[in-house]
Amino acid sequence: MIRASWLGTGVFTVTATAGAIDPHLFLLPAVVVSLCLFFAGLVVFGWSFAVAVSRSRRDEISVAGLYALSGSVPAPVKVRLLGSLVVEVVVALATAGVRVNSPLAFGVLVPLYGLAVAGLWSARYGTFPPRR
């Protein structure tokens, strides 16, 4: 999951940066990648939520623990997953800001992907206190 998160972040970074540098050649691939990662994020987000709901019968799962990884995952995993999310946010804002009123603004939807993958990791492998 960590690799998948960084793979998506890497592809997005390359295509969005290329789209900001040469929109005539790379704008369409940048938009397609952004939308694909957004829709993949929707699917993974639903998947993570379903796994969390299933676990909530025996564990006390909080939204902060699930998606912000607050106290539910080991520090190295948290750094990698949230690092990927931060890179997505920075690249999305930077590339959308370079080309104002451009389809590169679809990039601001991409961080849902990083957030969803982090939530799925937490839902599957995170540690939560038992339900009282």
N, CA, C and O atoms as CSV, one atom per row, in Angstrom:
chain,resi,resn,atom,element,x,y,z
A,1,MET,N,N,0.811,-1.189,0.000
A,1,MET,CA,C,0.000,0.000,0.000
A,1,MET,C,C,0.862,1.265,0.000
A,1,MET,O,O,0.531,2.263,-0.640
A,2,ILE,N,N,1.973,1.197,0.732
A,2,ILE,CA,C,2.863,2.354,0.755
A,2,ILE,C,C,3.447,2.587,-0.636
A,2,ILE,O,O,3.535,3.725,-1.095
A,3,ARG,N,N,3.840,1.520,-1.294
A,3,ARG,CA,C,4.354,1.644,-2.668
A,3,ARG,C,C,3.293,2.201,-3.600
A,3,ARG,O,O,3.582,3.056,-4.437
A,4,ALA,N,N,2.070,1.722,-3.459
A,4,ALA,CA,C,0.980,2.208,-4.313
A,4,ALA,C,C,0.744,3.699,-4.089
A,4,ALA,O,O,0.497,4.444,-5.037
A,5,SER,N,N,0.821,4.125,-2.842
A,5,SER,CA,C,0.637,5.534,-2.535
A,5,SER,C,C,1.724,6.373,-3.200
A,5,SER,O,O,1.431,7.387,-3.833
A,6,TRP,N,N,2.978,5.949,-3.056
A,6,TRP,CA,C,4.080,6.706,-3.648
A,6,TRP,C,C,4.117,6.588,-5.165
A,6,TRP,O,O,4.543,7.521,-5.846
A,7,LEU,N,N,3.682,5.464,-5.698
A,7,LEU,CA,C,3.621,5.315,-7.154
A,7,LEU,C,C,2.627,6.326,-7.741
A,7,LEU,O,O,2.932,7.022,-8.710
A,8,GLY,N,N,1.447,6.393,-7.144
A,8,GLY,CA,C,0.458,7.370,-7.600
A,8,GLY,C,C,0.961,8.794,-7.454
A,8,GLY,O,O,0.761,9.628,-8.337
A,9,THR,N,N,1.612,9.062,-6.341
A,9,THR,CA,C,2.168,10.395,-6.105
A,9,THR,C,C,3.240,10.725,-7.138
A,9,THR,O,O,3.293,11.844,-7.647
A,10,GLY,N,N,4.082,9.764,-7.442
A,10,GLY,CA,C,5.135,9.980,-8.431
A,10,GLY,C,C,4.601,10.246,-9.823
A,10,GLY,O,O,5.043,11.172,-10.503
A,11,VAL,N,N,3.649,9.432,-10.242
A,11,VAL,CA,C,3.049,9.623,-11.571
A,11,VAL,C,C,2.356,10.980,-11.635
A,11,VAL,O,O,2.484,11.700,-12.625
A,12,PHE,N,N,1.635,11.323,-10.595
A,12,PHE,CA,C,0.971,12.626,-10.552
A,12,PHE,C,C,1.985,13.763,-10.600
A,12,PHE,O,O,1.799,14.730,-11.338
A,13,THR,N,N,3.047,13.655,-9.824
A,13,THR,CA,C,4.060,14.709,-9.788
A,13,THR,C,C,4.682,14.918,-11.164
A,13,THR,O,O,4.838,16.054,-11.613
A,14,VAL,N,N,5.032,13.835,-11.826
A,14,VAL,CA,C,5.661,13.934,-13.149
A,14,VAL,C,C,4.697,14.541,-14.163
A,14,VAL,O,O,5.065,15.466,-14.886
A,15,THR,N,N,3.475,14.035,-14.223
A,15,THR,CA,C,2.549,14.526,-15.247
A,15,THR,C,C,2.077,15.946,-14.957
A,15,THR,O,O,1.944,16.751,-15.879
A,16,ALA,N,N,1.824,16.262,-13.693
A,16,ALA,CA,C,1.370,17.615,-13.361
A,16,ALA,C,C,2.481,18.633,-13.609
A,16,ALA,O,O,2.223,19.725,-14.115
A,17,THR,N,N,3.701,18.282,-13.257
A,17,THR,CA,C,4.827,19.191,-13.493
A,17,THR,C,C,5.048,19.381,-14.993
A,17,THR,O,O,5.262,20.500,-15.459
A,18,ALA,N,N,4.996,18.294,-15.734
A,18,ALA,CA,C,5.143,18.403,-17.191
A,18,ALA,C,C,4.005,19.233,-17.787
A,18,ALA,O,O,4.232,20.025,-18.701
A,19,GLY,N,N,2.801,19.059,-17.282
A,19,GLY,CA,C,1.666,19.840,-17.762
A,19,GLY,C,C,1.802,21.314,-17.450
A,19,GLY,O,O,1.350,22.158,-18.224
A,20,ALA,N,N,2.419,21.633,-16.325
A,20,ALA,CA,C,2.634,23.037,-15.977
A,20,ALA,C,C,3.738,23.652,-16.832
A,20,ALA,O,O,3.683,24.838,-17.158
A,21,ILE,N,N,4.732,22.858,-17.193
A,21,ILE,CA,C,5.846,23.366,-18.006
A,21,ILE,C,C,5.439,23.511,-19.469
A,21,ILE,O,O,5.687,24.547,-20.086
A,22,ASP,N,N,4.813,22.473,-20.022
A,22,ASP,CA,C,4.415,22.498,-21.433
A,22,ASP,C,C,2.969,22.027,-21.557
A,22,ASP,O,O,2.720,20.856,-21.845
A,23,PRO,N,N,2.017,22.934,-21.342
A,23,PRO,CA,C,0.614,22.520,-21.364
A,23,PRO,C,C,0.132,22.016,-22.722
A,23,PRO,O,O,-0.795,21.209,-22.780
A,24,HIS,N,N,0.732,22.466,-23.795
A,24,HIS,CA,C,0.286,22.017,-25.117
A,24,HIS,C,C,0.534,20.529,-25.327
A,24,HIS,O,O,-0.238,19.850,-26.005
A,25,LEU,N,N,1.592,20.039,-24.753
A,25,LEU,CA,C,1.955,18.635,-24.942
A,25,LEU,C,C,1.461,17.734,-23.804
A,25,LEU,O,O,1.062,16.596,-24.051
A,26,PHE,N,N,1.486,18.232,-22.559
A,26,PHE,CA,C,1.263,17.363,-21.406
A,26,PHE,C,C,0.006,17.672,-20.597
A,26,PHE,O,O,-0.217,17.049,-19.559
A,27,LEU,N,N,-0.813,18.608,-21.042
A,27,LEU,CA,C,-1.995,18.959,-20.256
A,27,LEU,C,C,-2.983,17.794,-20.177
A,27,LEU,O,O,-3.483,17.481,-19.097
A,28,LEU,N,N,-3.263,17.164,-21.290
A,28,LEU,CA,C,-4.216,16.047,-21.292
A,28,LEU,C,C,-3.750,14.885,-20.412
A,28,LEU,O,O,-4.538,14.389,-19.606
A,29,PRO,N,N,-2.496,14.431,-20.536
A,29,PRO,CA,C,-2.064,13.360,-19.620
A,29,PRO,C,C,-2.148,13.767,-18.147
A,29,PRO,O,O,-2.496,12.947,-17.298
A,30,ALA,N,N,-1.834,15.020,-17.844
A,30,ALA,CA,C,-1.898,15.480,-16.453
A,30,ALA,C,C,-3.325,15.429,-15.927
A,30,ALA,O,O,-3.560,15.012,-14.793
A,31,VAL,N,N,-4.269,15.851,-16.745
A,31,VAL,CA,C,-5.675,15.829,-16.323
A,31,VAL,C,C,-6.175,14.395,-16.190
A,31,VAL,O,O,-6.887,14.073,-15.239
A,32,VAL,N,N,-5.815,13.547,-17.122
A,32,VAL,CA,C,-6.248,12.140,-17.071
A,32,VAL,C,C,-5.700,11.459,-15.816
A,32,VAL,O,O,-6.433,10.751,-15.125
A,33,VAL,N,N,-4.430,11.667,-15.522
A,33,VAL,CA,C,-3.835,11.066,-14.322
A,33,VAL,C,C,-4.514,11.601,-13.072
A,33,VAL,O,O,-4.816,10.840,-12.153
A,34,SER,N,N,-4.756,12.907,-13.032
A,34,SER,CA,C,-5.415,13.505,-11.863
A,34,SER,C,C,-6.794,12.891,-11.644
A,34,SER,O,O,-7.139,12.521,-10.522
A,35,LEU,N,N,-7.572,12.783,-12.699
A,35,LEU,CA,C,-8.923,12.229,-12.557
A,35,LEU,C,C,-8.892,10.739,-12.217
A,35,LEU,O,O,-9.710,10.265,-11.429
A,36,CYS,N,N,-7.952,10.003,-12.810
A,36,CYS,CA,C,-7.839,8.567,-12.489
A,36,CYS,C,C,-7.482,8.364,-11.023
A,36,CYS,O,O,-8.046,7.496,-10.358
A,37,LEU,N,N,-6.550,9.161,-10.520
A,37,LEU,CA,C,-6.178,9.029,-9.109
A,37,LEU,C,C,-7.318,9.460,-8.196
A,37,LEU,O,O,-7.513,8.876,-7.130
A,38,PHE,N,N,-8.067,10.467,-8.602
A,38,PHE,CA,C,-9.221,10.887,-7.806
A,38,PHE,C,C,-10.257,9.766,-7.729
A,38,PHE,O,O,-10.744,9.441,-6.646
A,39,PHE,N,N,-10.594,9.173,-8.880
A,39,PHE,CA,C,-11.593,8.104,-8.868
A,39,PHE,C,C,-11.067,6.851,-8.165
A,39,PHE,O,O,-11.827,6.154,-7.493
A,40,ALA,N,N,-9.787,6.566,-8.315
A,40,ALA,CA,C,-9.190,5.458,-7.552
A,40,ALA,C,C,-9.283,5.766,-6.060
A,40,ALA,O,O,-9.557,4.876,-5.256
A,41,GLY,N,N,-9.057,7.020,-5.693
A,41,GLY,CA,C,-9.173,7.435,-4.298
A,41,GLY,C,C,-10.582,7.246,-3.766
A,41,GLY,O,O,-10.764,6.853,-2.614
A,42,LEU,N,N,-11.578,7.519,-4.592
A,42,LEU,CA,C,-12.959,7.290,-4.157
A,42,LEU,C,C,-13.208,5.819,-3.850
A,42,LEU,O,O,-13.825,5.477,-2.841
A,43,VAL,N,N,-12.723,4.960,-4.729
A,43,VAL,CA,C,-12.908,3.518,-4.536
A,43,VAL,C,C,-12.166,3.048,-3.284
A,43,VAL,O,O,-12.729,2.327,-2.460
A,44,VAL,N,N,-10.912,3.454,-3.145
A,44,VAL,CA,C,-10.108,3.031,-1.989
A,44,VAL,C,C,-10.679,3.616,-0.700
A,44,VAL,O,O,-10.651,2.964,0.343
A,45,PHE,N,N,-11.196,4.840,-0.767
A,45,PHE,CA,C,-11.808,5.448,0.412
A,45,PHE,C,C,-13.016,4.620,0.872
A,45,PHE,O,O,-13.171,4.348,2.063
A,46,GLY,N,N,-13.860,4.227,-0.071
A,46,GLY,CA,C,-15.003,3.373,0.271
A,46,GLY,C,C,-14.556,2.043,0.838
A,46,GLY,O,O,-15.148,1.535,1.790
A,47,TRP,N,N,-13.516,1.481,0.255
A,47,TRP,CA,C,-12.957,0.206,0.726
A,47,TRP,C,C,-12.433,0.363,2.146
A,47,TRP,O,O,-12.702,-0.476,3.006
A,48,SER,N,N,-11.682,1.440,2.397
A,48,SER,CA,C,-11.138,1.648,3.742
A,48,SER,C,C,-12.259,1.847,4.758
A,48,SER,O,O,-12.173,1.363,5.887
A,49,PHE,N,N,-13.290,2.547,4.361
A,49,PHE,CA,C,-14.415,2.775,5.266
A,49,PHE,C,C,-15.129,1.458,5.585
A,49,PHE,O,O,-15.506,1.217,6.731
A,50,ALA,N,N,-15.312,0.609,4.573
A,50,ALA,CA,C,-15.970,-0.683,4.787
A,50,ALA,C,C,-15.141,-1.564,5.728
A,50,ALA,O,O,-15.692,-2.224,6.609
A,51,VAL,N,N,-13.836,-1.575,5.543
A,51,VAL,CA,C,-12.970,-2.363,6.429
A,51,VAL,C,C,-13.039,-1.810,7.850
A,51,VAL,O,O,-13.094,-2.573,8.814
A,52,ALA,N,N,-13.036,-0.496,7.979
A,52,ALA,CA,C,-13.100,0.130,9.305
A,52,ALA,C,C,-14.429,-0.164,9.994
A,52,ALA,O,O,-14.461,-0.422,11.197
A,53,VAL,N,N,-15.512,-0.127,9.247
A,53,VAL,CA,C,-16.821,-0.434,9.830
A,53,VAL,C,C,-16.852,-1.870,10.321
A,53,VAL,O,O,-17.400,-2.153,11.386
A,54,SER,N,N,-16.270,-2.773,9.554
A,54,SER,CA,C,-16.211,-4.177,9.962
A,54,SER,C,C,-15.402,-4.335,11.256
A,54,SER,O,O,-15.793,-5.084,12.152
A,55,ARG,N,N,-14.281,-3.627,11.343
A,55,ARG,CA,C,-13.448,-3.711,12.550
A,55,ARG,C,C,-14.075,-3.002,13.747
A,55,ARG,O,O,-13.758,-3.325,14.892
A,56,SER,N,N,-14.956,-2.047,13.495
A,56,SER,CA,C,-15.513,-1.245,14.588
A,56,SER,C,C,-16.409,-2.063,15.515
A,56,SER,O,O,-16.788,-1.584,16.583
A,57,ARG,N,N,-16.745,-3.266,15.131
A,57,ARG,CA,C,-17.539,-4.132,16.007
A,57,ARG,C,C,-16.718,-4.584,17.221
A,57,ARG,O,O,-17.266,-4.857,18.289
A,58,ARG,N,N,-15.405,-4.656,17.037
A,58,ARG,CA,C,-14.553,-5.097,18.139
A,58,ARG,C,C,-13.534,-4.050,18.587
A,58,ARG,O,O,-12.996,-4.142,19.690
A,59,ASP,N,N,-13.261,-3.040,17.725
A,59,ASP,CA,C,-12.271,-2.016,18.045
A,59,ASP,C,C,-12.913,-0.625,18.025
A,59,ASP,O,O,-13.859,-0.372,17.278
A,60,GLU,N,N,-12.381,0.262,18.856
A,60,GLU,CA,C,-12.840,1.662,18.876
A,60,GLU,C,C,-12.007,2.430,17.858
A,60,GLU,O,O,-10.869,2.815,18.128
A,61,ILE,N,N,-12.584,2.643,16.702
A,61,ILE,CA,C,-11.869,3.307,15.619
A,61,ILE,C,C,-12.322,4.754,15.542
A,61,ILE,O,O,-13.513,5.043,15.435
A,62,SER,N,N,-11.347,5.662,15.597
A,62,SER,CA,C,-11.657,7.081,15.462
A,62,SER,C,C,-11.292,7.549,14.055
A,62,SER,O,O,-10.455,6.940,13.389
A,63,VAL,N,N,-11.916,8.618,13.615
A,63,VAL,CA,C,-11.603,9.173,12.306
A,63,VAL,C,C,-10.154,9.661,12.283
A,63,VAL,O,O,-9.450,9.476,11.291
A,64,ALA,N,N,-9.712,10.283,13.374
A,64,ALA,CA,C,-8.323,10.754,13.443
A,64,ALA,C,C,-7.341,9.585,13.378
A,64,ALA,O,O,-6.292,9.693,12.744
A,65,GLY,N,N,-7.666,8.494,14.014
A,65,GLY,CA,C,-6.803,7.321,13.973
A,65,GLY,C,C,-6.827,6.648,12.613
A,65,GLY,O,O,-5.821,6.105,12.155
A,66,LEU,N,N,-7.985,6.690,11.974
A,66,LEU,CA,C,-8.148,6.007,10.696
A,66,LEU,C,C,-7.499,6.767,9.548
A,66,LEU,O,O,-6.723,6.186,8.789
A,67,TYR,N,N,-7.797,8.047,9.407
A,67,TYR,CA,C,-7.320,8.788,8.239
A,67,TYR,C,C,-6.145,9.718,8.523
A,67,TYR,O,O,-5.360,9.995,7.615
A,68,ALA,N,N,-5.999,10.206,9.749
A,68,ALA,CA,C,-4.837,11.037,10.084
A,68,ALA,C,C,-3.734,10.188,10.714
A,68,ALA,O,O,-2.658,10.694,11.033
A,69,LEU,N,N,-4.006,8.899,10.891
A,69,LEU,CA,C,-3.055,7.921,11.428
A,69,LEU,C,C,-2.580,8.308,12.822
A,69,LEU,O,O,-1.448,8.014,13.205
A,70,SER,N,N,-3.430,8.954,13.560
A,70,SER,CA,C,-3.098,9.444,14.892
A,70,SER,C,C,-3.098,8.311,15.910
A,70,SER,O,O,-4.152,7.869,16.366
A,71,GLY,N,N,-1.907,7.849,16.257
A,71,GLY,CA,C,-1.754,6.820,17.275
A,71,GLY,C,C,-2.120,5.415,16.849
A,71,GLY,O,O,-2.101,4.500,17.672
A,72,SER,N,N,-2.453,5.221,15.577
A,72,SER,CA,C,-2.904,3.892,15.162
A,72,SER,C,C,-1.881,3.126,14.330
A,72,SER,O,O,-2.025,1.921,14.130
A,73,VAL,N,N,-0.852,3.813,13.845
A,73,VAL,CA,C,0.151,3.147,13.007
A,73,VAL,C,C,1.558,3.485,13.510
A,73,VAL,O,O,1.752,4.509,14.166
A,74,PRO,N,N,2.528,2.638,13.209
A,74,PRO,CA,C,3.908,2.929,13.596
A,74,PRO,C,C,4.411,4.199,12.905
A,74,PRO,O,O,3.985,4.524,11.797
A,75,ALA,N,N,5.309,4.899,13.566
A,75,ALA,CA,C,5.817,6.179,13.058
A,75,ALA,C,C,6.413,6.094,11.646
A,75,ALA,O,O,6.142,6.978,10.834
A,76,PRO,N,N,7.212,5.069,11.318
A,76,PRO,CA,C,7.762,5.027,9.955
A,76,PRO,C,C,6.678,4.914,8.876
A,76,PRO,O,O,6.790,5.513,7.807
A,77,VAL,N,N,5.652,4.153,9.165
A,77,VAL,CA,C,4.544,4.009,8.206
A,77,VAL,C,C,3.789,5.328,8.100
A,77,VAL,O,O,3.416,5.753,7.006
A,78,LYS,N,N,3.571,5.959,9.223
A,78,LYS,CA,C,2.868,7.245,9.234
A,78,LYS,C,C,3.620,8.280,8.406
A,78,LYS,O,O,3.012,9.013,7.626
A,79,VAL,N,N,4.932,8.342,8.572
A,79,VAL,CA,C,5.741,9.303,7.821
A,79,VAL,C,C,5.645,9.035,6.330
A,79,VAL,O,O,5.516,9.972,5.542
A,80,ARG,N,N,5.705,7.790,5.936
A,80,ARG,CA,C,5.662,7.452,4.505
A,80,ARG,C,C,4.296,7.757,3.898
A,80,ARG,O,O,4.208,8.362,2.829
A,81,LEU,N,N,3.246,7.343,4.572
A,81,LEU,CA,C,1.908,7.559,4.015
A,81,LEU,C,C,1.505,9.030,4.022
A,81,LEU,O,O,0.998,9.541,3.024
A,82,LEU,N,N,1.728,9.709,5.137
A,82,LEU,CA,C,1.370,11.127,5.186
A,82,LEU,C,C,2.349,11.962,4.370
A,82,LEU,O,O,1.986,13.033,3.883
A,83,GLY,N,N,3.577,11.494,4.215
A,83,GLY,CA,C,4.529,12.183,3.340
A,83,GLY,C,C,4.049,12.183,1.903
A,83,GLY,O,O,4.154,13.192,1.205
A,84,SER,N,N,3.527,11.060,1.465
A,84,SER,CA,C,2.964,10.964,0.122
A,84,SER,C,C,1.791,11.933,-0.041
A,84,SER,O,O,1.665,12.605,-1.065
A,85,LEU,N,N,0.954,11.994,0.964
A,85,LEU,CA,C,-0.193,12.910,0.933
A,85,LEU,C,C,0.271,14.366,0.876
A,85,LEU,O,O,-0.280,15.160,0.113
A,86,VAL,N,N,1.266,14.719,1.666
A,86,VAL,CA,C,1.775,16.095,1.677
A,86,VAL,C,C,2.367,16.453,0.316
A,86,VAL,O,O,2.146,17.559,-0.178
A,87,VAL,N,N,3.108,15.544,-0.291
A,87,VAL,CA,C,3.670,15.805,-1.620
A,87,VAL,C,C,2.544,16.032,-2.623
A,87,VAL,O,O,2.637,16.934,-3.455
A,88,GLU,N,N,1.488,15.235,-2.559
A,88,GLU,CA,C,0.350,15.428,-3.464
A,88,GLU,C,C,-0.274,16.804,-3.289
A,88,GLU,O,O,-0.600,17.469,-4.273
A,89,VAL,N,N,-0.441,17.232,-2.054
A,89,VAL,CA,C,-1.038,18.547,-1.793
A,89,VAL,C,C,-0.143,19.659,-2.338
A,89,VAL,O,O,-0.625,20.577,-3.001
A,90,VAL,N,N,1.143,19.578,-2.063
A,90,VAL,CA,C,2.084,20.611,-2.511
A,90,VAL,C,C,2.128,20.678,-4.039
A,90,VAL,O,O,2.057,21.764,-4.614
A,91,VAL,N,N,2.243,19.531,-4.690
A,91,VAL,CA,C,2.302,19.510,-6.155
A,91,VAL,C,C,0.990,20.021,-6.742
A,91,VAL,O,O,1.000,20.788,-7.706
A,92,ALA,N,N,-0.128,19.607,-6.175
A,92,ALA,CA,C,-1.428,20.051,-6.683
A,92,ALA,C,C,-1.563,21.570,-6.595
A,92,ALA,O,O,-1.970,22.216,-7.560
A,93,LEU,N,N,-1.226,22.133,-5.453
A,93,LEU,CA,C,-1.356,23.583,-5.285
A,93,LEU,C,C,-0.345,24.341,-6.148
A,93,LEU,O,O,-0.674,25.376,-6.728
A,94,ALA,N,N,0.875,23.829,-6.231
A,94,ALA,CA,C,1.904,24.511,-7.023
A,94,ALA,C,C,1.569,24.498,-8.507
A,94,ALA,O,O,1.677,25.526,-9.175
A,95,THR,N,N,1.164,23.345,-9.028
A,95,THR,CA,C,0.888,23.275,-10.468
A,95,THR,C,C,-0.407,23.995,-10.830
A,95,THR,O,O,-0.502,24.593,-11.902
A,96,ALA,N,N,-1.387,23.944,-9.962
A,96,ALA,CA,C,-2.624,24.687,-10.231
A,96,ALA,C,C,-2.365,26.187,-10.136
A,96,ALA,O,O,-2.990,26.971,-10.850
A,97,GLY,N,N,-1.456,26.585,-9.266
A,97,GLY,CA,C,-1.135,28.002,-9.112
A,97,GLY,C,C,-0.307,28.563,-10.259
A,97,GLY,O,O,-0.383,29.752,-10.565
A,98,VAL,N,N,0.482,27.704,-10.889
A,98,VAL,CA,C,1.309,28.147,-12.011
A,98,VAL,C,C,0.440,28.466,-13.220
A,98,VAL,O,O,0.675,29.454,-13.917
A,99,ARG,N,N,-0.528,27.660,-13.460
A,99,ARG,CA,C,-1.434,27.837,-14.608
A,99,ARG,C,C,-2.840,28.107,-14.082
A,99,ARG,O,O,-3.674,27.203,-14.031
A,100,VAL,N,N,-3.098,29.344,-13.695
A,100,VAL,CA,C,-4.408,29.718,-13.160
A,100,VAL,C,C,-5.455,29.585,-14.271
A,100,VAL,O,O,-5.164,29.852,-15.437
A,101,ASN,N,N,-6.666,29.174,-13.908
A,101,ASN,CA,C,-7.761,28.935,-14.853
A,101,ASN,C,C,-7.389,27.879,-15.892
A,101,ASN,O,O,-7.729,28.004,-17.069
A,102,SER,N,N,-6.701,26.861,-15.451
A,102,SER,CA,C,-6.266,25.775,-16.317
A,102,SER,C,C,-6.862,24.465,-15.805
A,102,SER,O,O,-7.183,24.347,-14.622
A,103,PRO,N,N,-7.009,23.489,-16.686
A,103,PRO,CA,C,-7.455,22.165,-16.228
A,103,PRO,C,C,-6.496,21.498,-15.235
A,103,PRO,O,O,-6.843,20.481,-14.634
A,104,LEU,N,N,-5.292,22.062,-15.056
A,104,LEU,CA,C,-4.393,21.507,-14.035
A,104,LEU,C,C,-5.008,21.619,-12.645
A,104,LEU,O,O,-4.542,20.969,-11.709
A,105,ALA,N,N,-6.040,22.429,-12.502
A,105,ALA,CA,C,-6.725,22.552,-11.214
A,105,ALA,C,C,-7.372,21.237,-10.792
A,105,ALA,O,O,-7.680,21.056,-9.615
A,106,PHE,N,N,-7.583,20.316,-11.735
A,106,PHE,CA,C,-8.093,18.994,-11.361
A,106,PHE,C,C,-7.126,18.288,-10.411
A,106,PHE,O,O,-7.522,17.364,-9.699
A,107,GLY,N,N,-5.879,18.709,-10.395
A,107,GLY,CA,C,-4.886,18.114,-9.507
A,107,GLY,C,C,-5.229,18.264,-8.037
A,107,GLY,O,O,-4.762,17.475,-7.215
A,108,VAL,N,N,-6.038,19.266,-7.682
A,108,VAL,CA,C,-6.384,19.428,-6.268
A,108,VAL,C,C,-7.268,18.287,-5.771
A,108,VAL,O,O,-7.480,18.152,-4.566
A,109,LEU,N,N,-7.782,17.474,-6.675
A,109,LEU,CA,C,-8.590,16.312,-6.285
A,109,LEU,C,C,-7.727,15.107,-5.909
A,109,LEU,O,O,-8.195,14.187,-5.238
A,110,VAL,N,N,-6.480,15.117,-6.342
A,110,VAL,CA,C,-5.594,13.960,-6.177
A,110,VAL,C,C,-5.313,13.592,-4.723
A,110,VAL,O,O,-5.228,12.400,-4.427
A,111,PRO,N,N,-5.164,14.544,-3.794
A,111,PRO,CA,C,-4.846,14.138,-2.420
A,111,PRO,C,C,-5.860,13.185,-1.780
A,111,PRO,O,O,-5.560,12.554,-0.766
A,112,LEU,N,N,-7.044,13.078,-2.358
A,112,LEU,CA,C,-7.983,12.075,-1.851
A,112,LEU,C,C,-7.376,10.682,-1.972
A,112,LEU,O,O,-7.620,9.815,-1.133
A,113,TYR,N,N,-6.590,10.474,-3.014
A,113,TYR,CA,C,-5.940,9.180,-3.211
A,113,TYR,C,C,-4.989,8.858,-2.054
A,113,TYR,O,O,-5.055,7.774,-1.475
A,114,GLY,N,N,-4.113,9.797,-1.725
A,114,GLY,CA,C,-3.167,9.576,-0.626
A,114,GLY,C,C,-3.870,9.372,0.700
A,114,GLY,O,O,-3.474,8.519,1.494
A,115,LEU,N,N,-4.910,10.150,0.941
A,115,LEU,CA,C,-5.680,10.028,2.176
A,115,LEU,C,C,-6.378,8.668,2.252
A,115,LEU,O,O,-6.410,8.035,3.307
A,116,ALA,N,N,-6.930,8.235,1.133
A,116,ALA,CA,C,-7.643,6.956,1.103
A,116,ALA,C,C,-6.708,5.777,1.323
A,116,ALA,O,O,-7.043,4.846,2.055
A,117,VAL,N,N,-5.541,5.812,0.697
A,117,VAL,CA,C,-4.577,4.714,0.885
A,117,VAL,C,C,-4.105,4.673,2.334
A,117,VAL,O,O,-3.954,3.594,2.908
A,118,ALA,N,N,-3.873,5.837,2.924
A,118,ALA,CA,C,-3.497,5.882,4.343
A,118,ALA,C,C,-4.609,5.290,5.204
A,118,ALA,O,O,-4.343,4.539,6.142
A,119,GLY,N,N,-5.847,5.629,4.882
A,119,GLY,CA,C,-6.983,5.084,5.625
A,119,GLY,C,C,-7.116,3.579,5.467
A,119,GLY,O,O,-7.452,2.875,6.419
A,120,LEU,N,N,-6.854,3.091,4.273
A,120,LEU,CA,C,-6.939,1.638,4.062
A,120,LEU,C,C,-5.856,0.916,4.859
A,120,LEU,O,O,-6.123,-0.117,5.473
A,121,TRP,N,N,-4.632,1.455,4.853
A,121,TRP,CA,C,-3.567,0.831,5.638
A,121,TRP,C,C,-3.960,0.798,7.108
A,121,TRP,O,O,-3.818,-0.224,7.779
A,122,SER,N,N,-4.453,1.923,7.594
A,122,SER,CA,C,-4.842,2.006,9.003
A,122,SER,C,C,-6.002,1.065,9.323
A,122,SER,O,O,-6.012,0.411,10.366
A,123,ALA,N,N,-6.962,1.005,8.431
A,123,ALA,CA,C,-8.118,0.133,8.666
A,123,ALA,C,C,-7.720,-1.341,8.701
A,123,ALA,O,O,-8.275,-2.118,9.477
A,124,ARG,N,N,-6.769,-1.719,7.870
A,124,ARG,CA,C,-6.364,-3.124,7.814
A,124,ARG,C,C,-5.341,-3.501,8.877
A,124,ARG,O,O,-5.430,-4.576,9.471
A,125,TYR,N,N,-4.371,-2.625,9.122
A,125,TYR,CA,C,-3.246,-3.001,9.962
A,125,TYR,C,C,-3.068,-2.134,11.209
A,125,TYR,O,O,-2.239,-2.449,12.062
A,126,GLY,N,N,-3.823,-1.065,11.325
A,126,GLY,CA,C,-3.671,-0.154,12.470
A,126,GLY,C,C,-4.087,-0.807,13.774
A,126,GLY,O,O,-4.863,-1.762,13.791
A,127,THR,N,N,-3.559,-0.275,14.862
A,127,THR,CA,C,-3.922,-0.789,16.178
A,127,THR,C,C,-4.844,0.207,16.855
A,127,THR,O,O,-4.530,1.392,16.968
A,128,PHE,N,N,-5.976,-0.288,17.299
A,128,PHE,CA,C,-6.980,0.520,17.967
A,128,PHE,C,C,-7.356,-0.174,19.269
A,128,PHE,O,O,-7.268,-1.397,19.374
A,129,PRO,N,N,-7.772,0.601,20.253
A,129,PRO,CA,C,-8.177,-0.021,21.528
A,129,PRO,C,C,-9.439,-0.860,21.342
A,129,PRO,O,O,-10.256,-0.581,20.465
A,130,PRO,N,N,-9.589,-1.882,22.168
A,130,PRO,CA,C,-10.811,-2.706,22.040
A,130,PRO,C,C,-12.053,-1.907,22.438
A,130,PRO,O,O,-11.999,-1.001,23.269
A,131,ARG,N,N,-13.152,-2.272,21.824
A,131,ARG,CA,C,-14.427,-1.618,22.125
A,131,ARG,C,C,-14.833,-1.975,23.543
A,131,ARG,O,O,-14.680,-3.112,23.988
A,132,ARG,N,N,-15.355,-0.977,24.239
A,132,ARG,CA,C,-15.799,-1.208,25.619
A,132,ARG,C,C,-17.185,-1.807,25.657
A,132,ARG,O,O,-17.716,-2.067,26.737
